[in-house]
Amino acid sequence: MPGSIPAFDINSRSPAILGSRVSASRVGLFRILRSGAGRVGIVLTCGLVAVALLASRIAPADPFASVGPPLSSPTLAHPMGTDDLGRDLLSGVAHGTRTSLLLALIVSVLTGFIGVIVGALAAWEGGRVDDALIRVTEFVQVVPRFFLAVIVIALLGPGLDRLVLLLALTSWPWIARVVRAEVLSLKQQEFVEAARSLGAGRSRVLLREVLPNALPPVVVVVSLNAASVILIEAGLSFLGLGDPDVVSLGYLANNAQRFLRVAWWMVAFPGATIALAVLGLNLLGDGLNDVLNPRGAS
């Protein structure tokens, strides 16, 4: 009809909006690369991921197989030396890096999924739902993860599946709090009211309009949480509570305890790899924070 307001499809995304998002992503990547911390974090993290993916090619020897003389110092044949059983330490570090990063990835995905659901639901529903979920979040947050993991593994026995489940069920409160704060802020914005006025339902507004804008800070928290997961696994394995059938960086450090004075390489290379992994993830988180949090960057 003449003079009527043209119909608008809420599903549509104009080329200008899509182009601006792509441009913003490129600018964000350049900002991370310009940042010293972000650049170092990307290099370290990508390097360790490459080692994990190419572990079988970098070190084809079985990390549990004896391939040389025991307690041999680093040589051309064994660049990181051998342990007390003649096992190649390079193979152990490469496959241990794969195990630690895979564990951190699985736990990060699970904690992100749980934290986003709890935080978004608490902020979006409000009222009694918010009160109940925030009480549960506070209870889980004060539980000491490391000592709880020690108790659970001591009672049920070691295993990566138990460790993944335990860390996933105790690491989500920080993500839930961040998502809740972001959703509480975004639900009052004008674009949310505009979407509602165009006929979008509550669930649709939350999933299509609010959550995509609330997720960027979550990426930073997830990267920092992944670093803590690697440390917890390494600490448990160092105490002898890790899975004895799987090579991890903590497993290698635990095996080196008895040989600190006679075989420095047994603890130096796994320890350095753990330090680089944690440092890389933390620096990557700092770089992402500078890009995804404009208030922090300013």
Order of alpha helices (4+ residues) and beta strands (2+ residues): alpha-alpha-alpha-alpha-alpha-alpha-alpha-alpha-alpha-alpha-alpha-alpha-alpha-alpha-alpha
